[in-house]
């Protein structure tokens, strides 16, 4: 009887220890938020508002920023299941429809990423003063990139991602104001004028995972 | 009677609105934590463990990192009230005692800093998944620097500070694992061998506020 009790205690401690290890997590299926992207050499800085739906495999990104001296603006809706993406221009109600070859890759820590550190941003000494995050590193052979991903321990929300792409440079994305859920579902549906005759169709589209789709 | 009630409601809403505005805060008097400092042009990267006591005006910094190809290491105890700082070398039990001209400047948002943004790191959609922070910008005439300071809304804990010093470059400090309090008070007392005959005294010391003292 006592031996069984000891065995139970040991087993549950072991299982507890395994459970406590940071795990390769996947973000919630519905997310919206903002991010600031710093492109190679600090020449381009872009602010983006995005909507992410992993169930129906749709992403909407509205980006505005500066590339050197030029203003840049982009409003893109990626529909991975339909294998198309739309570039939407509201002010003259036109659309460009492009083919999209890539498979939808959900926001997640890749299975082969290595856990580097768990740290607290701010402090856990008092409630609401700190945030527990994990940093993961790895490389993506497909896009020839090394990455560093920092996600929250609870909820698996992205905080900072850094991609270093061979021969291109660094892409630093800082995520903020993230909401679990979608506040405006219509943001993930092409506007009516995208189905009119004004819509130009192209077949040169290419995009990969969520992060590189936002670049 | 009704007019008085309306006035009370209006006044309390107004006062509420003022109270809700992010305020120029001061960090807790006892803090310890870690920071990663990225020096100009990314040539030097230093990790620091620090202990901060604003009541007795003492700071201890242990820094290790790389400057180009060279390893750098520093263990410094700054005693602002006594106007001295010690550079401590444990492995051969020697000390350098230096004069310290600067006034102690507590960790705080300077009174003339401008509030730029309040954002959530992670998400407030669920408990423990997000952190509310404020970003402040301004300039410091004394050290000829522009700065961007990101502190937690609750607790006034530093998260990221960026100093751009004229003619020198950027200093990016990322704070983490912050604890309110001091776990090891002896870290703020010079070790016994600093009072022996081996201690060299110098008079060329110079340091300014908390952040530049850590640089």
Boltz contact constraints between the chains, C-beta under 6 A:
constraints:
  - contact:
      token1: [A, 119]
      token2: [B, 176]
      max_distance: 6.0
  - contact:
      token1: [A, 119]
      token2: [B, 177]
      max_distance: 6.0
  - contact:
      token1: [A, 120]
      token2: [B, 176]
      max_distance: 6.0
  - contact:
      token1: [A, 120]
      token2: [B, 177]
      max_distance: 6.0
  - contact:
      token1: [A, 121]
      token2: [B, 131]
      max_distance: 6.0
  - contact:
      token1: [A, 121]
      token2: [B, 159]
      max_distance: 6.0
  - contact:
      token1: [A, 121]
      token2: [B, 176]
      max_distance: 6.0
  - contact:
      token1: [A, 122]
      token2: [B, 131]
      max_distance: 6.0
  - contact:
      token1: [A, 122]
      token2: [B, 152]
      max_distance: 6.0
  - contact:
      token1: [A, 122]
      token2: [B, 157]
      max_distance: 6.0
  - contact:
      token1: [A, 122]
      token2: [B, 159]
      max_distance: 6.0
  - contact:
      token1: [A, 123]
      token2: [B, 157]
      max_distance: 6.0
  - contact:
      token1: [A, 123]
      token2: [B, 178]
      max_distance: 6.0
  - contact:
      token1: [A, 123]
      token2: [B, 180]
      max_distance: 6.0
  - contact:
      token1: [A, 125]
      token2: [B, 179]
      max_distance: 6.0
  - contact:
      token1: [A, 125]
      token2: [B, 180]
      max_distance: 6.0
  - contact:
      token1: [A, 126]
      token2: [B, 155]
      max_distance: 6.0
  - contact:
      token1: [A, 128]
      token2: [B, 154]
      max_distance: 6.0
  - contact:
      token1: [A, 129]
      token2: [B, 152]
      max_distance: 6.0
  - contact:
      token1: [A, 129]
      token2: [B, 154]
      max_distance: 6.0
  - contact:
      token1: [A, 129]
      token2: [B, 155]
      max_distance: 6.0
  - contact:
      token1: [A, 129]
      token2: [B, 157]
      max_distance: 6.0
  - contact:
      token1: [A, 131]
      token2: [B, 121]
      max_distance: 6.0
  - contact:
      token1: [A, 131]
      token2: [B, 122]
      max_distance: 6.0
  - contact:
      token1: [A, 131]
      token2: [B, 131]
      max_distance: 6.0
  - contact:
      token1: [A, 152]
      token2: [B, 122]
      max_distance: 6.0
  - contact:
      token1: [A, 152]
      token2: [B, 129]
      max_distance: 6.0
  - contact:
      token1: [A, 154]
      token2: [B, 128]
      max_distance: 6.0
  - contact:
      token1: [A, 154]
      token2: [B, 129]
      max_distance: 6.0
  - contact:
      token1: [A, 155]
      token2: [B, 126]
      max_distance: 6.0
  - contact:
      token1: [A, 155]
      token2: [B, 129]
      max_distance: 6.0
  - contact:
      token1: [A, 157]
      token2: [B, 122]
      max_distance: 6.0
  - contact:
      token1: [A, 157]
      token2: [B, 123]
      max_distance: 6.0
  - contact:
      token1: [A, 157]
      token2: [B, 129]
      max_distance: 6.0
  - contact:
      token1: [A, 159]
      token2: [B, 121]
      max_distance: 6.0
  - contact:
      token1: [A, 159]
      token2: [B, 122]
      max_distance: 6.0
  - contact:
      token1: [A, 176]
      token2: [B, 119]
      max_distance: 6.0
  - contact:
      token1: [A, 176]
      token2: [B, 120]
      max_distance: 6.0
  - contact:
      token1: [A, 176]
      token2: [B, 121]
      max_distance: 6.0
  - contact:
      token1: [A, 177]
      token2: [B, 119]
      max_distance: 6.0
  - contact:
      token1: [A, 177]
      token2: [B, 120]
      max_distance: 6.0
  - contact:
      token1: [A, 178]
      token2: [B, 123]
      max_distance: 6.0
  - contact:
      token1: [A, 179]
      token2: [B, 125]
      max_distance: 6.0
  - contact:
      token1: [A, 180]
      token2: [B, 123]
      max_distance: 6.0
  - contact:
      token1: [A, 180]
      token2: [B, 125]
      max_distance: 6.0
